[in-house]
Amino acid sequence: MTTIASFPYLGIGFALLSAALLTVGNHLQSLGVAARVRANPGAGAAALWTLARQPSWLVGSVLFGLAILAQLAALAFAPLMVVQPVGVAALVFSSLLTAVITRTPPRLAEIGAIALSVVSLGVFVSGAAAVSTQATITDAQLIAVLAVLGVVLAATGAAFAVRRGRGLRAGGYVILGGLFSGFVVTLGKTVILRVQTAVAGADYRLDENNLLTLACLLAIVVAGALSITFVQIAHTVASPQLVVAGLTVVDPFVAVVMGITVLGEAAGAPPWSFVVFVIAGAGALAGVWLLARAGGATDAAVDAASARVT
């Protein structure tokens, strides 16, 4: 297994840019979905066409795409466990955006939650940047990621089959959106590493190794389509802050767990670093939960301000 050069702080910079783009894009998409529901509360092709004509949704989709590109750039420079937790910053940006839209400063509870999230995130990312490594991805590792995705797809299908068309609660759609987004990021990282390895070795053959990489690309398309679908549904039944809160918890959790357990990014990390990761990760999650809870009281004000925009 060959170690690949890592530039963690450059990756962190791109991850912060991605979080900012995601925050604004998510808000604009939420406005577009709300406007679509008012104009056409039904479902089907007509509702989709109405949504596609909403300027706020279109701009939000463009920003969402740019956020994905920025995140891929981050993954090209640093390990998953370094850049993916930075996504928690999206909830901080969301809280600040809410304050701007409602023209009210963040409350003391929100400021405390933001401080806890930022400090915990800084400790986690700094520790990860110091001890994590990038290495070539073996076929066994890639197959393991695809197998886990297959299990998740089967479980998701079974859950909907059991509910018999009744749908899920708002939190369920948010969790599924974040879950499949985490797999998109993880699979994207494996493709980036395998492409870097192929370019470094001038290996452009269409053999079983590269065919496995193509299978990974197909899995990214499937997981990405499901993530986008569930996030759009979540926008119709949940506030923008709840959607961002869910994504910033579930997505990084999936990616970091896969990065540590399957991709071996912390294989050379000393035992004490895992204690730091657990404590800092718990602090960041607590900050996200407190911020989402504190921000819930402002949802009505956000909806009122957003209605004026659309």
ZADO-1210 file (C-alpha; in nm, 4 decimals, padded with zeros to 6 digits):
<atoms>
<atom x="00.0000" y="00.0000" z="00.0000" code="MET" pos="1"/>
<atom x="00.1491" y="00.3343" z="-00.1091" code="THR" pos="2"/>
<atom x="00.1113" y="00.6530" z="00.0951" code="THR" pos="3"/>
<atom x="-00.0236" y="00.9524" z="-00.0993" code="ILE" pos="4"/>
<atom x="00.0789" y="01.3110" z="-00.0202" code="ALA" pos="5"/>
<atom x="-00.1735" y="01.5070" z="00.1864" code="SER" pos="6"/>
<atom x="-00.2265" y="01.8836" z="00.2144" code="PHE" pos="7"/>
<atom x="-00.4751" y="01.8986" z="00.5047" code="PRO" pos="8"/>
<atom x="-00.5052" y="02.2740" z="00.5508" code="TYR" pos="9"/>
<atom x="-00.5691" y="02.3311" z="00.1805" code="LEU" pos="10"/>
<atom x="-00.8379" y="02.0638" z="00.2034" code="GLY" pos="11"/>
<atom x="-00.9888" y="02.2362" z="00.5084" code="ILE" pos="12"/>
<atom x="-01.0075" y="02.5640" z="00.3147" code="GLY" pos="13"/>
<atom x="-01.2020" y="02.4022" z="00.0308" code="PHE" pos="14"/>
<atom x="-01.4263" y="02.2257" z="00.2848" code="ALA" pos="15"/>
<atom x="-01.5141" y="02.5596" z="00.4483" code="LEU" pos="16"/>
<atom x="-01.5968" y="02.7038" z="00.1052" code="LEU" pos="17"/>
<atom x="-01.8167" y="02.4013" z="00.0379" code="SER" pos="18"/>
<atom x="-01.9983" y="02.4490" z="00.3704" code="ALA" pos="19"/>
<atom x="-02.0707" y="02.8141" z="00.2910" code="ALA" pos="20"/>
<atom x="-02.2015" y="02.7319" z="-00.0576" code="LEU" pos="21"/>
<atom x="-02.4101" y="02.4472" z="00.0846" code="LEU" pos="22"/>
<atom x="-02.5692" y="02.6774" z="00.3416" code="THR" pos="23"/>
<atom x="-02.6802" y="02.9405" z="00.0915" code="VAL" pos="24"/>
<atom x="-02.7782" y="02.6799" z="-00.1682" code="GLY" pos="25"/>
<atom x="-02.9824" y="02.4852" z="00.0864" code="ASN" pos="26"/>
<atom x="-03.1673" y="02.8010" z="00.1912" code="HIS" pos="27"/>
<atom x="-03.2477" y="02.8995" z="-00.1678" code="LEU" pos="28"/>
<atom x="-03.3640" y="02.5475" z="-00.2514" code="GLN" pos="29"/>
<atom x="-03.5913" y="02.5565" z="00.0523" code="SER" pos="30"/>
<atom x="-03.7414" y="02.8840" z="-00.0728" code="LEU" pos="31"/>
<atom x="-03.7981" y="02.7282" z="-00.4144" code="GLY" pos="32"/>
<atom x="-03.9649" y="02.4188" z="-00.2719" code="VAL" pos="33"/>
<atom x="-04.1918" y="02.6332" z="-00.0509" code="ALA" pos="34"/>
<atom x="-04.2897" y="02.8483" z="-00.3499" code="ALA" pos="35"/>
<atom x="-04.3592" y="02.5361" z="-00.5551" code="ARG" pos="36"/>
<atom x="-04.5856" y="02.3947" z="-00.2833" code="VAL" pos="37"/>
<atom x="-04.7837" y="02.7203" z="-00.2751" code="ARG" pos="38"/>
<atom x="-04.8158" y="02.7296" z="-00.6551" code="ALA" pos="39"/>
<atom x="-04.8705" y="02.3572" z="-00.7089" code="ASN" pos="40"/>
<atom x="-04.9221" y="02.1506" z="-00.3925" code="PRO" pos="41"/>
<atom x="-04.9540" y="01.8263" z="-00.5865" code="GLY" pos="42"/>
<atom x="-04.6889" y="01.5814" z="-00.7004" code="ALA" pos="43"/>
<atom x="-04.5736" y="01.4419" z="-01.0316" code="GLY" pos="44"/>
<atom x="-04.4339" y="01.5948" z="-01.3493" code="ALA" pos="45"/>
<atom x="-04.6355" y="01.9169" z="-01.3209" code="ALA" pos="46"/>
<atom x="-04.5045" y="01.9847" z="-00.9715" code="ALA" pos="47"/>
<atom x="-04.1491" y="01.9084" z="-01.0850" code="LEU" pos="48"/>
<atom x="-04.1836" y="02.1508" z="-01.3764" code="TRP" pos="49"/>
<atom x="-04.3151" y="02.4188" z="-01.1402" code="THR" pos="50"/>
<atom x="-04.0133" y="02.3628" z="-00.9147" code="LEU" pos="51"/>
<atom x="-03.7713" y="02.3809" z="-01.2086" code="ALA" pos="52"/>
<atom x="-03.9082" y="02.7273" z="-01.2969" code="ARG" pos="53"/>
<atom x="-03.8425" y="02.8697" z="-00.9496" code="GLN" pos="54"/>
<atom x="-03.5383" y="03.1035" z="-00.9793" code="PRO" pos="55"/>
<atom x="-03.4423" y="03.0565" z="-00.6143" code="SER" pos="56"/>
<atom x="-03.4420" y="02.6779" z="-00.6524" code="TRP" pos="57"/>
<atom x="-03.2342" y="02.6952" z="-00.9709" code="LEU" pos="58"/>
<atom x="-02.9737" y="02.9252" z="-00.8139" code="VAL" pos="59"/>
<atom x="-02.9709" y="02.7058" z="-00.5045" code="GLY" pos="60"/>
<atom x="-02.9111" y="02.3994" z="-00.7210" code="SER" pos="61"/>
<atom x="-02.6162" y="02.5708" z="-00.8919" code="VAL" pos="62"/>
<atom x="-02.4662" y="02.6610" z="-00.5541" code="LEU" pos="63"/>
<atom x="-02.5276" y="02.3059" z="-00.4351" code="PHE" pos="64"/>
<atom x="-02.3350" y="02.1780" z="-00.7381" code="GLY" pos="65"/>
<atom x="-02.0494" y="02.4201" z="-00.6692" code="LEU" pos="66"/>
<atom x="-02.0457" y="02.2989" z="-00.3077" code="ALA" pos="67"/>
<atom x="-01.9996" y="01.9425" z="-00.4325" code="ILE" pos="68"/>
<atom x="-01.7105" y="02.0495" z="-00.6574" code="LEU" pos="69"/>
<atom x="-01.5458" y="02.2343" z="-00.3674" code="ALA" pos="70"/>
<atom x="-01.5872" y="01.9271" z="-00.1474" code="GLN" pos="71"/>
<atom x="-01.4305" y="01.7040" z="-00.4134" code="LEU" pos="72"/>
<atom x="-01.1384" y="01.9462" z="-00.4302" code="ALA" pos="73"/>
<atom x="-01.1060" y="01.9198" z="-00.0511" code="ALA" pos="74"/>
<atom x="-01.1046" y="01.5400" z="-00.0736" code="LEU" pos="75"/>
<atom x="-00.8292" y="01.5528" z="-00.3348" code="ALA" pos="76"/>
<atom x="-00.5982" y="01.7270" z="-00.0871" code="PHE" pos="77"/>
<atom x="-00.6798" y="01.5695" z="00.2505" code="ALA" pos="78"/>
<atom x="-00.8206" y="01.2531" z="00.4140" code="PRO" pos="79"/>
<atom x="-01.1929" y="01.2087" z="00.4756" code="LEU" pos="80"/>
<atom x="-01.1577" y="01.2341" z="00.8527" code="MET" pos="81"/>
<atom x="-00.9947" y="01.5769" z="00.8143" code="VAL" pos="82"/>
<atom x="-01.2250" y="01.7542" z="00.5699" code="VAL" pos="83"/>
<atom x="-01.5649" y="01.5952" z="00.6299" code="GLN" pos="84"/>
<atom x="-01.6157" y="01.7117" z="00.9915" code="PRO" pos="85"/>
<atom x="-01.5650" y="02.0682" z="00.8650" code="VAL" pos="86"/>
<atom x="-01.9174" y="02.0340" z="00.7258" code="GLY" pos="87"/>
<atom x="-02.0432" y="02.1123" z="01.0766" code="VAL" pos="88"/>
<atom x="-01.9527" y="02.4725" z="00.9913" code="ALA" pos="89"/>
<atom x="-02.2560" y="02.4737" z="00.7588" code="ALA" pos="90"/>
<atom x="-02.4878" y="02.4850" z="01.0588" code="LEU" pos="91"/>
<atom x="-02.2928" y="02.7779" z="01.2022" code="VAL" pos="92"/>
<atom x="-02.3225" y="02.9558" z="00.8671" code="PHE" pos="93"/>
<atom x="-02.6938" y="02.8682" z="00.8612" code="SER" pos="94"/>
<atom x="-02.7461" y="03.0277" z="01.2026" code="SER" pos="95"/>
<atom x="-02.5681" y="03.3439" z="01.0886" code="LEU" pos="96"/>
<atom x="-02.7692" y="03.3509" z="00.7641" code="LEU" pos="97"/>
<atom x="-03.0885" y="03.3177" z="00.9667" code="THR" pos="98"/>
<atom x="-02.9822" y="03.6156" z="01.1784" code="ALA" pos="99"/>
<atom x="-02.9268" y="03.8224" z="00.8627" code="VAL" pos="100"/>
<atom x="-03.2610" y="03.7221" z="00.7071" code="ILE" pos="101"/>
<atom x="-03.4621" y="03.7887" z="01.0228" code="THR" pos="102"/>
<atom x="-03.2544" y="04.0983" z="01.1083" code="ARG" pos="103"/>
<atom x="-03.2077" y="03.9747" z="01.4627" code="THR" pos="104"/>
<atom x="-02.8733" y="03.8929" z="01.6277" code="PRO" pos="105"/>
<atom x="-02.8117" y="03.5330" z="01.7409" code="PRO" pos="106"/>
<atom x="-02.9372" y="03.4653" z="02.0914" code="ARG" pos="107"/>
<atom x="-02.7006" y="03.3827" z="02.3766" code="LEU" pos="108"/>
<atom x="-02.7898" y="03.0125" z="02.3539" code="ALA" pos="109"/>
<atom x="-02.7018" y="03.0098" z="01.9835" code="GLU" pos="110"/>
<atom x="-02.3713" y="03.1893" z="02.0430" code="ILE" pos="111"/>
<atom x="-02.2793" y="02.9349" z="02.3112" code="GLY" pos="112"/>
<atom x="-02.3692" y="02.6444" z="02.0824" code="ALA" pos="113"/>
<atom x="-02.1686" y="02.7959" z="01.7958" code="ILE" pos="114"/>
<atom x="-01.8670" y="02.8411" z="02.0239" code="ALA" pos="115"/>
<atom x="-01.8889" y="02.4792" z="02.1427" code="LEU" pos="116"/>
<atom x="-01.9177" y="02.3520" z="01.7841" code="SER" pos="117"/>
<atom x="-01.6298" y="02.5625" z="01.6516" code="VAL" pos="118"/>
<atom x="-01.3905" y="02.4800" z="01.9373" code="VAL" pos="119"/>
<atom x="-01.4719" y="02.1080" z="01.9261" code="SER" pos="120"/>
<atom x="-01.4452" y="02.1042" z="01.5482" code="LEU" pos="121"/>
<atom x="-01.1102" y="02.2826" z="01.5634" code="GLY" pos="122"/>
<atom x="-00.9724" y="02.0259" z="01.8086" code="VAL" pos="123"/>
<atom x="-01.1003" y="01.7306" z="01.6021" code="PHE" pos="124"/>
<atom x="-00.9747" y="01.8591" z="01.2681" code="VAL" pos="125"/>
<atom x="-00.6373" y="01.9692" z="01.4083" code="SER" pos="126"/>
<atom x="-00.5851" y="01.6263" z="01.5627" code="GLY" pos="127"/>
<atom x="-00.6961" y="01.4483" z="01.2464" code="ALA" pos="128"/>
<atom x="-00.4673" y="01.6627" z="01.0307" code="ALA" pos="129"/>
<atom x="-00.1725" y="01.5687" z="01.2536" code="ALA" pos="130"/>
<atom x="-00.2189" y="01.1896" z="01.2618" code="VAL" pos="131"/>
<atom x="-00.4185" y="01.0860" z="00.9529" code="SER" pos="132"/>
<atom x="-00.2692" y="00.9499" z="00.6315" code="THR" pos="133"/>
<atom x="-00.3818" y="00.8827" z="00.2749" code="GLN" pos="134"/>
<atom x="-00.2964" y="00.5583" z="00.0990" code="ALA" pos="135"/>
<atom x="-00.3917" y="00.3756" z="-00.2177" code="THR" pos="136"/>
<atom x="-00.7289" y="00.2017" z="-00.2002" code="ILE" pos="137"/>
<atom x="-00.7230" y="-00.1751" z="-00.2412" code="THR" pos="138"/>
<atom x="-00.9913" y="-00.3721" z="-00.4233" code="ASP" pos="139"/>
<atom x="-01.0979" y="-00.5282" z="-00.0927" code="ALA" pos="140"/>
<atom x="-01.1537" y="-00.1854" z="00.0638" code="GLN" pos="141"/>
<atom x="-01.3576" y="-00.0627" z="-00.2310" code="LEU" pos="142"/>
<atom x="-01.5669" y="-00.3799" z="-00.2350" code="ILE" pos="143"/>
<atom x="-01.6279" y="-00.3353" z="00.1391" code="ALA" pos="144"/>
<atom x="-01.7613" y="00.0184" z="00.0851" code="VAL" pos="145"/>
<atom x="-01.9874" y="-00.1007" z="-00.1987" code="LEU" pos="146"/>
<atom x="-02.1112" y="-00.3908" z="00.0152" code="ALA" pos="147"/>
<atom x="-02.2040" y="-00.1596" z="00.3033" code="VAL" pos="148"/>
<atom x="-02.3878" y="00.0668" z="00.0573" code="LEU" pos="149"/>
<atom x="-02.5746" y="-00.2368" z="-00.0745" code="GLY" pos="150"/>
<atom x="-02.6878" y="-00.3263" z="00.2780" code="VAL" pos="151"/>
<atom x="-02.8049" y="00.0320" z="00.3389" code="VAL" pos="152"/>
<atom x="-02.9973" y="00.0348" z="00.0090" code="LEU" pos="153"/>
<atom x="-03.1677" y="-00.2930" z="00.1004" code="ALA" pos="154"/>
<atom x="-03.2559" y="-00.1655" z="00.4487" code="ALA" pos="155"/>
<atom x="-03.3971" y="00.1577" z="00.3028" code="THR" pos="156"/>
<atom x="-03.6102" y="-00.0339" z="00.0559" code="GLY" pos="157"/>
<atom x="-03.7355" y="-00.2619" z="00.3326" code="ALA" pos="158"/>
<atom x="-03.8251" y="00.0373" z="00.5519" code="ALA" pos="159"/>
<atom x="-04.0403" y="00.1911" z="00.2781" code="PHE" pos="160"/>
<atom x="-04.1967" y="-00.1465" z="00.1990" code="ALA" pos="161"/>
<atom x="-04.2976" y="-00.1943" z="00.5629" code="VAL" pos="162"/>
<atom x="-04.4567" y="00.1515" z="00.5750" code="ARG" pos="163"/>
<atom x="-04.6523" y="00.0735" z="00.2550" code="ARG" pos="164"/>
<atom x="-04.6413" y="00.4163" z="00.0970" code="GLY" pos="165"/>
<atom x="-04.7080" y="00.6120" z="00.4157" code="ARG" pos="166"/>
<atom x="-04.3761" y="00.7944" z="00.3937" code="GLY" pos="167"/>
<atom x="-04.1417" y="00.8837" z="00.6797" code="LEU" pos="168"/>
<atom x="-04.1220" y="01.1507" z="00.9453" code="ARG" pos="169"/>
<atom x="-03.9252" y="01.4663" z="00.8632" code="ALA" pos="170"/>
<atom x="-03.6219" y="01.3424" z="01.0561" code="GLY" pos="171"/>
<atom x="-03.6228" y="01.0183" z="00.8585" code="GLY" pos="172"/>
<atom x="-03.5835" y="01.1964" z="00.5252" code="TYR" pos="173"/>
<atom x="-03.3094" y="01.4192" z="00.6676" code="VAL" pos="174"/>
<atom x="-03.1202" y="01.1168" z="00.8019" code="ILE" pos="175"/>
<atom x="-03.1491" y="00.9288" z="00.4722" code="LEU" pos="176"/>
<atom x="-03.0329" y="01.2352" z="00.2789" code="GLY" pos="177"/>
<atom x="-02.7276" y="01.2667" z="00.5028" code="GLY" pos="178"/>
<atom x="-02.6626" y="00.8922" z="00.5017" code="LEU" pos="179"/>
<atom x="-02.6463" y="00.8617" z="00.1232" code="PHE" pos="180"/>
<atom x="-02.4545" y="01.1899" z="00.1006" code="SER" pos="181"/>
<atom x="-02.1940" y="01.0343" z="00.3308" code="GLY" pos="182"/>
<atom x="-02.1602" y="00.7409" z="00.0930" code="PHE" pos="183"/>
<atom x="-02.1247" y="00.9763" z="-00.2042" code="VAL" pos="184"/>
<atom x="-01.8353" y="01.1480" z="-00.0283" code="VAL" pos="185"/>
<atom x="-01.6733" y="00.8193" z="00.0775" code="THR" pos="186"/>
<atom x="-01.7033" y="00.6671" z="-00.2695" code="LEU" pos="187"/>
<atom x="-01.5840" y="00.9929" z="-00.4243" code="GLY" pos="188"/>
<atom x="-01.2753" y="00.9779" z="-00.2051" code="LYS" pos="189"/>
<atom x="-01.1989" y="00.6216" z="-00.3136" code="THR" pos="190"/>
<atom x="-01.2308" y="00.7180" z="-00.6804" code="VAL" pos="191"/>
<atom x="-01.0029" y="01.0195" z="-00.6319" code="ILE" pos="192"/>
<atom x="-00.7365" y="00.8056" z="-00.4627" code="LEU" pos="193"/>
<atom x="-00.7557" y="00.5335" z="-00.7279" code="ARG" pos="194"/>
<atom x="-00.7340" y="00.7889" z="-01.0087" code="VAL" pos="195"/>
<atom x="-00.4336" y="00.9504" z="-00.8390" code="GLN" pos="196"/>
<atom x="-00.2709" y="00.6074" z="-00.8113" code="THR" pos="197"/>
<atom x="-00.3451" y="00.5238" z="-01.1761" code="ALA" pos="198"/>
<atom x="-00.2049" y="00.8564" z="-01.2984" code="VAL" pos="199"/>
<atom x="00.1068" y="00.8208" z="-01.0831" code="ALA" pos="200"/>
<atom x="00.1693" y="00.4735" z="-01.2261" code="GLY" pos="201"/>
<atom x="00.0578" y="00.5648" z="-01.5811" code="ALA" pos="202"/>
<atom x="-00.1916" y="00.2778" z="-01.5601" code="ASP" pos="203"/>
<atom x="-00.4750" y="00.3521" z="-01.8015" code="TYR" pos="204"/>
<atom x="-00.5743" y="-00.0066" z="-01.8799" code="ARG" pos="205"/>
<atom x="-00.9378" y="-00.1135" z="-01.8665" code="LEU" pos="206"/>
<atom x="-00.8677" y="-00.4093" z="-01.6370" code="ASP" pos="207"/>
<atom x="-01.0579" y="-00.5466" z="-01.3365" code="GLU" pos="208"/>
<atom x="-00.9160" y="-00.2756" z="-01.1091" code="ASN" pos="209"/>
<atom x="-01.0373" y="00.0108" z="-01.3245" code="ASN" pos="210"/>
<atom x="-01.3699" y="-00.1647" z="-01.3897" code="LEU" pos="211"/>
<atom x="-01.4209" y="-00.1691" z="-01.0131" code="LEU" pos="212"/>
<atom x="-01.3590" y="00.2049" z="-01.0118" code="THR" pos="213"/>
<atom x="-01.6287" y="00.2444" z="-01.2795" code="LEU" pos="214"/>
<atom x="-01.8663" y="00.0431" z="-01.0596" code="ALA" pos="215"/>
<atom x="-01.7859" y="00.2878" z="-00.7825" code="CYS" pos="216"/>
<atom x="-01.8806" y="00.5783" z="-01.0117" code="LEU" pos="217"/>
<atom x="-02.2160" y="00.4111" z="-01.0825" code="LEU" pos="218"/>
<atom x="-02.2723" y="00.3712" z="-00.7086" code="ALA" pos="219"/>
<atom x="-02.2004" y="00.7433" z="-00.6637" code="ILE" pos="220"/>
<atom x="-02.4731" y="00.8256" z="-00.9174" code="VAL" pos="221"/>
<atom x="-02.7260" y="00.6022" z="-00.7373" code="VAL" pos="222"/>
<atom x="-02.6397" y="00.7276" z="-00.3872" code="ALA" pos="223"/>
<atom x="-02.6269" y="01.0882" z="-00.5098" code="GLY" pos="224"/>
<atom x="-02.9684" y="01.0654" z="-00.6742" code="ALA" pos="225"/>
<atom x="-03.1198" y="00.9199" z="-00.3571" code="LEU" pos="226"/>
<atom x="-02.9547" y="01.1835" z="-00.1386" code="SER" pos="227"/>
<atom x="-03.0861" y="01.4669" z="-00.3562" code="ILE" pos="228"/>
<atom x="-03.4358" y="01.3133" z="-00.3622" code="THR" pos="229"/>
<atom x="-03.4569" y="01.2702" z="00.0148" code="PHE" pos="230"/>
<atom x="-03.3182" y="01.6193" z="00.0797" code="VAL" pos="231"/>
<atom x="-03.5775" y="01.7748" z="-00.1528" code="GLN" pos="232"/>
<atom x="-03.8561" y="01.5828" z="00.0241" code="ILE" pos="233"/>
<atom x="-03.7141" y="01.6935" z="00.3594" code="ALA" pos="234"/>
<atom x="-03.7425" y="02.0562" z="00.2471" code="HIS" pos="235"/>
<atom x="-04.1195" y="02.0104" z="00.2117" code="THR" pos="236"/>
<atom x="-04.1662" y="01.8829" z="00.5674" code="VAL" pos="237"/>
<atom x="-03.8824" y="02.0404" z="00.7694" code="ALA" pos="238"/>
<atom x="-03.7164" y="02.3778" z="00.8248" code="SER" pos="239"/>
<atom x="-03.3899" y="02.4649" z="00.6430" code="PRO" pos="240"/>
<atom x="-03.2015" y="02.4613" z="00.9748" code="GLN" pos="241"/>
<atom x="-03.3232" y="02.1110" z="01.0571" code="LEU" pos="242"/>
<atom x="-03.2163" y="01.9890" z="00.7128" code="VAL" pos="243"/>
<atom x="-02.8702" y="02.1435" z="00.7503" code="VAL" pos="244"/>
<atom x="-02.8408" y="02.0155" z="01.1086" code="ALA" pos="245"/>
<atom x="-02.9191" y="01.6615" z="01.0002" code="GLY" pos="246"/>
<atom x="-02.6824" y="01.6708" z="00.7052" code="LEU" pos="247"/>
<atom x="-02.3967" y="01.8136" z="00.9118" code="THR" pos="248"/>
<atom x="-02.4306" y="01.5326" z="01.1672" code="VAL" pos="249"/>
<atom x="-02.5099" y="01.2243" z="00.9577" code="VAL" pos="250"/>
<atom x="-02.2900" y="01.2939" z="00.6530" code="ASP" pos="251"/>
<atom x="-01.9626" y="01.3513" z="00.8460" code="PRO" pos="252"/>
<atom x="-02.0404" y="01.0644" z="01.0855" code="PHE" pos="253"/>
<atom x="-02.0767" y="00.8147" z="00.7996" code="VAL" pos="254"/>
<atom x="-01.7693" y="00.9460" z="00.6172" code="ALA" pos="255"/>
<atom x="-01.5450" y="00.9539" z="00.9262" code="VAL" pos="256"/>
<atom x="-01.6487" y="00.6039" z="01.0361" code="VAL" pos="257"/>
<atom x="-01.5843" y="00.4675" z="00.6861" code="MET" pos="258"/>
<atom x="-01.2559" y="00.6575" z="00.6642" code="GLY" pos="259"/>
<atom x="-01.1286" y="00.5108" z="00.9910" code="ILE" pos="260"/>
<atom x="-01.2676" y="00.1565" z="00.9715" code="THR" pos="261"/>
<atom x="-01.2516" y="00.0778" z="00.5975" code="VAL" pos="262"/>
<atom x="-01.0021" y="00.3178" z="00.4385" code="LEU" pos="263"/>
<atom x="-00.7562" y="00.3002" z="00.7284" code="GLY" pos="264"/>
<atom x="-00.6930" y="00.6745" z="00.7470" code="GLU" pos="265"/>
<atom x="-00.6109" y="00.6516" z="01.1191" code="ALA" pos="266"/>
<atom x="-00.4077" y="00.3307" z="01.0967" code="ALA" pos="267"/>
<atom x="-00.0928" y="00.4985" z="01.2302" code="GLY" pos="268"/>
<atom x="-00.2633" y="00.7221" z="01.4857" code="ALA" pos="269"/>
<atom x="-00.1553" y="00.6875" z="01.8520" code="PRO" pos="270"/>
<atom x="-00.4167" y="00.5549" z="02.0997" code="PRO" pos="271"/>
<atom x="-00.4558" y="00.8898" z="02.2762" code="TRP" pos="272"/>
<atom x="-00.5747" y="01.0525" z="01.9528" code="SER" pos="273"/>
<atom x="-00.8889" y="00.8375" z="01.9491" code="PHE" pos="274"/>
<atom x="-00.9790" y="00.9666" z="02.2955" code="VAL" pos="275"/>
<atom x="-00.9417" y="01.3209" z="02.1604" code="VAL" pos="276"/>
<atom x="-01.1545" y="01.2338" z="01.8563" code="PHE" pos="277"/>
<atom x="-01.4359" y="01.0913" z="02.0705" code="VAL" pos="278"/>
<atom x="-01.4421" y="01.3865" z="02.3126" code="ILE" pos="279"/>
<atom x="-01.4132" y="01.6501" z="02.0380" code="ALA" pos="280"/>
<atom x="-01.6688" y="01.4711" z="01.8203" code="GLY" pos="281"/>
<atom x="-01.9147" y="01.4511" z="02.1089" code="ALA" pos="282"/>
<atom x="-01.8631" y="01.8212" z="02.1770" code="GLY" pos="283"/>
<atom x="-01.9283" y="01.9102" z="01.8129" code="ALA" pos="284"/>
<atom x="-02.2428" y="01.6958" z="01.8026" code="LEU" pos="285"/>
<atom x="-02.3655" y="01.8521" z="02.1275" code="ALA" pos="286"/>
<atom x="-02.3083" y="02.1976" z="01.9806" code="GLY" pos="287"/>
<atom x="-02.5005" y="02.1041" z="01.6652" code="VAL" pos="288"/>
<atom x="-02.7912" y="01.9685" z="01.8714" code="TRP" pos="289"/>
<atom x="-02.8004" y="02.2770" z="02.0943" code="LEU" pos="290"/>
<atom x="-02.7809" y="02.5077" z="01.7929" code="LEU" pos="291"/>
<atom x="-03.0612" y="02.3265" z="01.6100" code="ALA" pos="292"/>
<atom x="-03.2724" y="02.3374" z="01.9261" code="ARG" pos="293"/>
<atom x="-03.2045" y="02.7075" z="01.9837" code="ALA" pos="294"/>
<atom x="-03.2663" y="02.7882" z="01.6178" code="GLY" pos="295"/>
<atom x="-03.6051" y="02.6170" z="01.6166" code="GLY" pos="296"/>
<atom x="-03.7637" y="02.9223" z="01.7760" code="ALA" pos="297"/>
<atom x="-03.6677" y="03.1387" z="01.4784" code="THR" pos="298"/>
<atom x="-03.8233" y="02.9204" z="01.2084" code="ASP" pos="299"/>
<atom x="-04.1463" y="03.1229" z="01.1968" code="ALA" pos="300"/>
<atom x="-03.9497" y="03.4436" z="01.1498" code="ALA" pos="301"/>
<atom x="-03.7434" y="03.2830" z="00.8749" code="VAL" pos="302"/>
<atom x="-04.0567" y="03.1622" z="00.6956" code="ASP" pos="303"/>
<atom x="-04.2086" y="03.5104" z="00.7118" code="ALA" pos="304"/>
<atom x="-03.8932" y="03.6734" z="00.5779" code="ALA" pos="305"/>
<atom x="-03.8535" y="03.4064" z="00.3112" code="SER" pos="306"/>
<atom x="-04.2098" y="03.4545" z="00.1898" code="ALA" pos="307"/>
<atom x="-04.1268" y="03.8156" z="00.1116" code="ARG" pos="308"/>
<atom x="-03.8312" y="03.7010" z="-00.1026" code="VAL" pos="309"/>
<atom x="-04.0323" y="03.4520" z="-00.3067" code="THR" pos="310"/>
</atoms>
